[in-house]
Amino acid sequence: MLLHFGAVDYEARVWVNDIVVATHEGGHTPFSADITAALRDSGEQTVTVRVKDDPHELTKPRGKQDWQLEPHSIWYPRTTGIWQTVWLERVPRTYVEKLRWTPHVAGFALTFEARIAGDPADDLAVEVELRHGARRLARDRYQVIDNEADRRIVLADPGIDDFRNELLWSPERPTLLEARVRLLREDRVLDEFGSYTALRSVDIQRDRFMLNGRPYFLRLALDQGYWPDTLLAAPEDAALRRDVELAKAMGFNGVRKHQKVESPRYLYWADRLGLLVWEEMPSAYRFTRTAIRRMVREWTEVIERDYSHPCVIVWVPFNESWGVPELPSIREHRHAVEALYHLTKTLDATRPVIGNDGWESSATDIIGIHDYDPNAEGIRARYGPENTQQLFDRRRPGGRILTLDGYPHRGQPIMLTEFGGIAYAKNLPPGTEVWGYSAAHSDAEFLRRYRELMEVVTHTALFSGFCYTQFADTFQEANGLLTADRVPKVPLEEIRAVTAISRTFLPGVV
């Protein structure tokens, strides 16, 4: 009998019938325990969870959770304790503990990895069947060696793009391949369950982001992932699905989950419905050896948890130099960003990594720029006619240099990964504190300013994508396209028409 915790913030200790079965540190990642030996033969069983979450401890990854009692500026109410699902799972004495899928679009193949737990045995095999609808794509059996099975499944390449695209995953066509996995001892089934995967590749080619081998313009919304009454926790699974549907309905093909490791159920719906996700590690706010150890441990768990989701396309360990505030002058801070970049690339060689999003870039696959200039013409002047050398030598959005000395722009894609932030306090009670980067006071003004910014950013040849701030209002931050309870501030179809505007350029620009 396994006891699973989706996430507990921050330090957890778990007893079953007064026997310690698990300890875990980290507020955003899962842990589990085999509680079989702690269970009584019959009668009531007692599970006790003790959680410690010091609000003033700034060396733990906390994201947007405020250290003050009341939320201020861009920080929000704290979440403490169990905030993701807790469940029991009954498994055989020998079972499949973990699956990992790696797609290879170029070779039309998938790497399948299975880790076996429980009683050791030498005569085990794993059988995998892959289907696309009623069509069987593969059925293979692999011997388990040292409690693992690791094989590449090669699919029949359909050839012409029209047929290949039917099997490739994208936001426009989120094709999932259904899997059936069985653990066998000779012909006896020990464990059996369903899974899914997808054929999808993400890469960087010169100055463009590539999806399935083709240039793809990213249209992202910054998504804080908070709800008014339940904070970091979704009120129900349907709320997570609805957020994915709303992002797509507003014309976005992805979201940047900001300072939050979102529930796997959100990623499930993004996989199913077709929405790209940038995953970002919640920041600590002090630089110490303890802070870095905590971040490395938890970030490693994040990558392990979400590696197999096709919707996840970019990893972001640091944001705006939070937790490493002296990147230009203190080498230890620079080393931390570079180390996390290379660690991430080691744990997952299939996805781009942004070492530090916003400014002061060093080790990175994408140059992410945060610029909240409310004037669309200011954005156009800054990023339109200039060459990139002038941009990196002279421009300092937020008063910060874009790349650190010794790390010149090497041709990576450049994206405006935070901009906008137009506060429009619609349907808020009178007297509510409102925060934003600029303000609008009517539907018409809000939509006009959104259109002006979006047209400039979309048509700027320098950019390979954007991330607009933000998806929904979050407490005092009233700069969402939706209110905090997910009501559109202007009609969805009008937002969509602006977000999804065709990307065109003058002759000779591209």
C-alpha positions in Angstrom: 0.0 0.0 0.0 1.5 3.3 -1.1 0.6 6.7 0.3 1.1 9.6 -2.1 1.3 13.3 -1.5 1.2 15.6 -4.6 2.7 18.6 -2.8 3.1 19.8 0.8 4.5 23.2 1.6 7.2 23.2 3.0 8.7 20.5 5.3 6.6 17.4 5.9 6.8 14.5 8.3 4.3 11.7 8.0 3.3 9.0 10.5 0.9 6.0 10.0 -0.3 4.6 13.3 2.4 6.5 15.1 5.2 5.1 12.9 7.2 7.5 10.8 6.9 6.6 7.1 8.1 9.7 5.3 9.9 13.0 5.5 10.1 15.5 2.7 11.4 19.0 2.1 10.2 21.1 -0.8 6.8 22.7 -1.3 6.1 21.9 -4.9 7.1 18.3 -5.6 5.6 14.9 -4.8 6.7 12.2 -2.4 5.3 8.8 -1.4 5.8 6.0 1.1 5.2 2.3 1.3 3.1 2.1 4.4 2.3 -1.7 4.3 4.4 -2.5 7.3 2.8 0.3 9.4 -0.8 -0.8 8.8 -2.7 -2.8 11.5 -4.4 -6.0 10.4 -7.8 -4.5 10.8 -9.7 -1.5 12.2 -9.1 2.2 12.0 -5.8 3.4 10.6 -4.4 6.9 11.5 -2.3 9.1 9.2 -0.7 12.1 10.8 1.1 14.9 8.9 3.1 17.7 10.5 4.1 20.6 8.3 6.6 23.4 9.0 6.6 26.5 6.8 8.5 29.4 8.2 7.1 32.6 6.5 10.3 34.5 7.2 12.7 31.9 5.7 13.9 33.5 2.5 16.3 30.7 1.5 13.6 28.2 0.5 12.0 28.3 -3.0 8.8 30.1 -2.3 7.9 31.9 -5.6 5.3 34.6 -5.2 4.3 33.7 -1.6 4.7 36.8 0.5 6.9 36.8 3.6 4.7 39.7 5.0 1.4 39.0 6.7 -0.6 40.9 4.0 0.2 40.6 0.3 2.0 43.6 -1.1 3.3 44.7 -4.5 3.7 41.6 -6.7 3.6 39.0 -3.9 0.6 37.1 -2.8 -0.9 35.3 0.3 1.1 32.3 1.5 0.1 28.7 0.9 1.0 26.4 3.8 0.4 22.7 4.2 -1.1 20.1 1.9 -2.2 21.8 -1.3 -2.2 18.9 -3.9 -4.0 15.6 -3.8 -3.3 12.9 -1.3 -4.2 9.3 -2.3 -3.7 5.7 -1.5 -2.6 3.2 -4.2 -2.6 -0.6 -3.9 0.1 -2.2 -6.0 1.4 -5.8 -6.4 4.5 -6.8 -4.5 6.5 -6.2 -7.7 5.2 -3.3 -9.8 6.2 -0.6 -12.3 7.1 2.4 -10.2 8.0 5.0 -12.9 7.7 5.5 -16.7 9.6 7.9 -18.8 8.9 8.7 -22.5 11.3 10.5 -24.8 10.1 11.3 -28.4 12.5 11.3 -31.4 10.6 13.0 -34.3 13.6 12.8 -36.6 13.7 9.0 -36.3 10.0 8.6 -35.8 10.7 6.7 -32.6 10.1 6.8 -28.8 12.5 5.9 -26.0 10.6 4.0 -23.3 12.0 3.6 -19.8 10.4 1.7 -17.0 11.7 1.4 -13.4 10.5 -1.7 -11.4 10.1 -1.7 -7.6 9.3 -4.2 -5.0 10.5 -7.8 -4.7 13.6 -8.4 -6.9 13.3 -10.9 -9.7 15.3 -12.0 -12.7 12.5 -13.3 -14.9 10.5 -10.2 -15.5 9.5 -8.5 -18.8 7.6 -5.4 -19.7 5.2 -5.4 -22.6 4.2 -2.1 -24.3 1.5 -1.5 -26.8 1.0 1.9 -28.5 -2.1 2.9 -30.4 -3.4 5.9 -32.3 -7.1 5.5 -32.1 -8.0 2.0 -33.4 -4.6 1.7 -35.1 -1.9 -0.3 -33.4 1.5 1.3 -33.9 3.7 -1.1 -31.9 3.6 -4.0 -29.5 6.9 -5.1 -28.0 8.2 -7.0 -25.0 11.5 -6.1 -23.2 13.4 -8.0 -20.6 13.9 -6.3 -17.2 17.5 -6.0 -16.2 18.6 -4.5 -12.9 15.0 -3.5 -12.3 14.9 -1.4 -15.4 13.7 -1.7 -19.0 15.1 0.9 -21.5 14.4 0.5 -25.2 13.7 2.6 -28.3 10.4 1.9 -30.1 10.7 2.7 -33.8 7.4 3.5 -35.5 6.6 3.1 -39.2 7.3 6.6 -40.8 4.2 7.6 -42.8 6.5 9.6 -45.2 4.7 12.6 -46.6 4.1 15.5 -44.2 0.3 15.3 -44.5 0.4 11.8 -42.9 3.3 12.5 -40.5 1.4 15.5 -39.1 -1.5 13.3 -38.1 0.9 11.6 -35.6 2.8 14.7 -34.4 1.7 16.6 -31.3 1.1 20.4 -31.5 -1.3 22.9 -30.0 -3.2 22.9 -33.3 -3.4 19.1 -33.3 -2.6 17.6 -29.9 -2.3 13.9 -31.0 -1.6 11.6 -28.1 -0.5 8.0 -28.5 -2.3 5.8 -26.0 -0.1 3.1 -24.3 -0.9 -0.1 -22.5 1.9 -1.3 -20.2 2.1 -4.8 -18.6 4.7 -6.2 -16.2 5.0 -10.0 -16.8 6.7 -13.0 -15.1 6.6 -15.5 -18.0 3.0 -15.2 -19.1 1.5 -14.1 -15.7 0.6 -10.4 -15.5 1.9 -8.8 -12.3 1.0 -5.2 -13.0 -1.0 -3.5 -15.8 -2.0 0.1 -16.5 -2.6 2.8 -19.2 -0.4 5.7 -20.1 0.1 8.1 -23.0 2.9 9.8 -24.9 3.4 11.9 -28.0 5.7 12.5 -30.9 6.9 16.1 -30.5 10.2 17.8 -30.8 11.3 21.2 -29.6 14.6 22.8 -30.5 16.5 26.0 -31.3 17.7 26.7 -34.8 19.7 29.9 -35.1 17.3 32.7 -34.1 14.0 30.7 -34.1 12.2 28.3 -31.9 11.4 25.1 -33.6 8.4 22.8 -33.1 8.5 19.4 -34.9 11.3 20.7 -37.1 9.5 23.9 -38.2 9.8 27.5 -37.0 7.0 28.2 -34.6 6.1 31.6 -33.2 5.3 31.4 -29.4 2.2 33.4 -28.2 2.3 32.9 -24.4 0.4 34.4 -21.5 2.1 34.7 -18.0 0.0 32.6 -15.7 0.4 32.9 -11.9 -1.9 29.9 -11.2 -3.7 31.3 -8.2 -7.4 31.2 -7.2 -9.0 33.8 -4.9 -10.3 31.3 -2.3 -7.9 28.3 -2.6 -4.6 30.2 -3.5 -2.1 27.8 -5.2 -4.5 24.9 -5.1 -7.1 24.6 -7.8 -10.7 24.4 -6.4 -11.3 21.3 -8.6 -10.0 19.5 -11.6 -12.5 21.3 -13.8 -10.9 24.6 -12.9 -7.5 23.4 -14.3 -9.1 22.3 -17.5 -11.0 25.5 -17.8 -7.8 27.5 -17.5 -6.3 25.6 -20.4 -9.4 26.1 -22.5 -9.5 29.9 -21.7 -5.8 30.4 -22.7 -6.6 28.7 -26.1 -9.8 30.6 -26.5 -7.9 33.9 -26.1 -5.6 32.9 -29.0 -2.5 31.9 -27.0 -0.7 28.7 -27.9 1.1 28.4 -24.6 1.6 29.8 -21.1 4.5 30.6 -18.9 3.7 29.2 -15.5 5.2 31.9 -13.4 7.0 31.1 -10.1 4.9 28.0 -9.6 5.2 24.3 -10.3 1.7 23.6 -11.5 -0.3 20.5 -10.6 0.2 17.6 -12.9 -3.5 17.7 -13.7 -3.0 21.0 -15.4 -0.2 19.5 -17.5 -2.5 16.5 -18.3 -5.1 18.9 -19.7 -2.5 20.9 -21.6 -1.3 17.6 -23.1 -4.9 16.6 -24.0 -6.2 19.9 -25.3 -3.0 21.3 -26.8 -1.2 24.1 -24.9 2.5 24.7 -24.6 3.9 25.2 -21.1 7.1 26.9 -19.9 8.0 25.5 -16.5 9.7 27.9 -14.0 11.2 27.2 -10.7 9.8 29.2 -7.8 12.6 31.5 -6.5 14.3 31.9 -3.2 15.1 35.5 -2.1 18.5 35.1 -0.4 21.7 33.7 -1.9 23.2 31.1 0.5 24.6 27.6 0.2 21.4 26.4 1.8 19.3 28.1 -0.8 21.2 26.6 -3.7 21.1 23.1 -2.2 17.4 23.4 -1.7 16.8 24.7 -5.2 19.0 22.0 -6.8 17.1 19.2 -5.0 13.6 20.5 -5.7 14.4 21.5 -9.3 15.7 18.0 -9.9 12.4 16.6 -8.6 10.4 18.9 -10.8 12.2 17.8 -14.0 11.8 14.1 -13.0 8.1 14.6 -12.4 7.3 16.4 -15.6 9.8 15.1 -18.1 7.3 13.0 -20.1 4.6 15.7 -20.6 4.7 16.7 -24.3 3.2 20.1 -23.4 6.3 21.1 -21.5 8.7 22.8 -23.9 11.1 25.1 -21.9 12.7 24.9 -18.5 13.4 28.2 -16.5 15.4 27.8 -13.3 15.8 31.5 -12.5 13.6 34.6 -13.1 14.8 38.2 -13.1 17.9 37.4 -11.0 15.7 36.6 -7.9 17.9 34.7 -5.4 21.0 35.7 -7.4 20.7 39.5 -7.2 24.4 40.4 -7.9 25.0 38.5 -11.2 27.1 41.2 -12.8 29.5 41.5 -9.8 29.6 38.3 -7.7 30.9 35.2 -9.5 29.2 32.7 -7.1 25.8 34.1 -8.3 26.9 33.6 -11.9 28.1 30.1 -11.2 24.8 29.2 -9.7 22.8 30.2 -12.8 25.4 28.4 -15.1 25.3 25.3 -12.9 21.5 25.1 -12.9 21.5 25.6 -16.7 23.9 22.8 -17.3 22.3 20.5 -14.7 19.0 21.0 -16.4 20.5 20.2 -19.8 22.1 17.1 -18.3 18.8 15.9 -16.8 16.9 16.7 -20.0 18.8 17.1 -23.3 15.5 17.5 -25.3 14.3 20.9 -24.3 15.7 24.5 -24.4 16.7 26.1 -21.1 16.6 29.7 -20.1 19.2 30.2 -17.3 17.8 33.5 -16.0 14.7 35.0 -17.7 14.3 38.8 -18.0 17.8 40.2 -18.1 21.5 39.5 -17.1 21.6 36.4 -19.3 24.6 34.1 -19.3 24.1 30.4 -20.0 20.8 30.3 -22.0 19.2 28.9 -25.1 16.8 31.9 -25.4 17.3 35.5 -24.6 14.2 36.5 -22.6 13.6 40.2 -22.1 11.1 41.8 -19.7 10.0 45.3 -20.7 6.9 47.0 -19.3 7.1 50.2 -21.4 3.4 51.1 -21.6 4.0 53.0 -24.9 3.8 50.7 -28.0 5.9 53.2 -30.0 8.6 52.9 -27.3 8.7 49.1 -27.8 8.8 49.6 -31.6 11.6 52.1 -31.4 13.6 49.9 -29.0 13.4 46.6 -30.8 12.3 47.4 -34.4 14.9 49.1 -36.5 18.0 48.5 -34.4 20.5 45.7 -34.9 21.0 43.3 -32.1 24.5 44.6 -31.3 23.1 48.0 -30.5 20.3 46.4 -28.5 22.7 44.5 -26.2 25.2 47.4 -25.9 22.8 50.2 -25.1 19.4 49.1 -23.9 18.7 48.3 -20.3 15.0 47.4 -19.7 14.3 47.6 -16.0 17.7 49.2 -15.6 19.5 45.9 -16.1 21.9 44.8 -18.8 20.5 42.1 -21.1 23.6 39.8 -21.2 26.5 39.6 -18.7 30.0 40.4 -19.8 31.6 37.5 -21.4 28.3 36.2 -22.7 27.5 38.1 -25.9 24.5 37.3 -28.0 25.4 34.2 -30.0 22.4 34.2 -32.3 19.9 32.7 -29.9 16.2 33.5 -30.3 15.1 36.8 -28.7 11.7 36.9 -27.0 9.8 39.5 -25.1 8.9 37.2 -22.2 7.2 39.8 -20.0 5.4 43.0 -21.3 2.0 44.7 -21.0 0.7 44.5 -17.4 -2.2 46.8 -18.1 -4.2 47.1 -14.9 -7.9 47.3 -15.5 -9.8 47.0 -12.2 -13.1 45.6 -13.5 -15.7 44.1 -11.2 -13.6 44.7 -8.1 -15.2 46.0 -4.9 -14.7 49.8 -4.3 -11.6 50.6 -2.3 -9.7 47.4 -3.4 -6.0 48.0 -3.7 -4.9 47.7 -7.3 -1.4 47.2 -8.6 -0.2 47.2 -12.2 2.5 48.5 -14.6 0.0 50.9 -16.2 -3.7 51.5 -16.1 -6.8 51.5 -18.3 -10.2 52.7 -17.2 -12.7 51.4 -19.7 -13.3 48.4 -22.0 -12.4 50.4 -25.1 -9.2 51.8 -23.6 -8.1 48.4 -22.3 -8.7 46.7 -25.6 -7.0 49.5 -27.6 -3.9 49.5 -25.5 -3.7 45.7 -25.7 -4.1 45.8 -29.5 -1.4 48.5 -29.9 1.2 46.5 -27.8 0.3 43.2 -29.4 0.5 44.5 -33.0 4.0 46.0 -32.4 5.4 42.9 -30.6 3.9 40.4 -33.1 5.3 42.3 -36.1 8.7 43.0 -34.7 11.0 40.7 -36.7 13.5 40.5 -33.9 11.2 38.5 -31.7 10.6 34.8 -32.0 7.8 34.8 -29.5 6.2 36.7 -26.6 4.7 36.3 -23.2 2.0 38.8 -22.2 1.4 39.8 -18.6 -1.0 38.3 -17.7 -3.6 35.6 -17.9 -5.8 36.5 -14.9 -5.9 39.1 -12.1 -4.1 37.8 -9.0 -5.1 39.5 -5.8 -3.9 43.1 -5.9 -2.5 42.6 -9.4 -5.3 43.7 -11.7 -3.4 43.3 -14.9 -5.1 40.1 -16.2 -7.1 39.6 -19.4 -9.5 37.8 -17.1 -10.7 38.7 -13.6 -9.5 36.6 -10.7 -12.6 34.4 -11.1 -11.8 33.9 -14.8 -14.4 36.3 -16.3 -13.1 37.9 -19.5 -12.8 41.7 -19.1 -13.7 42.2 -22.7 -15.3 39.5 -25.0 -13.1 36.5 -25.6 -13.4 36.7 -29.4 -12.1 40.3 -29.3 -9.1 39.2 -27.2 -8.5 36.3 -29.6 -8.6 38.5 -32.7 -5.7 40.6 -31.2 -3.6 37.8 -29.7 -3.7 35.6 -32.9 -3.1 38.4 -35.3 -1.2 37.2 -38.4 2.6 37.7 -38.2 3.6 39.7 -41.3 6.6 41.8 -42.1 7.7 44.4 -44.7 9.6 43.0 -47.7 13.3 42.6 -46.9 13.0 42.6 -43.1 13.1 38.9 -42.7 
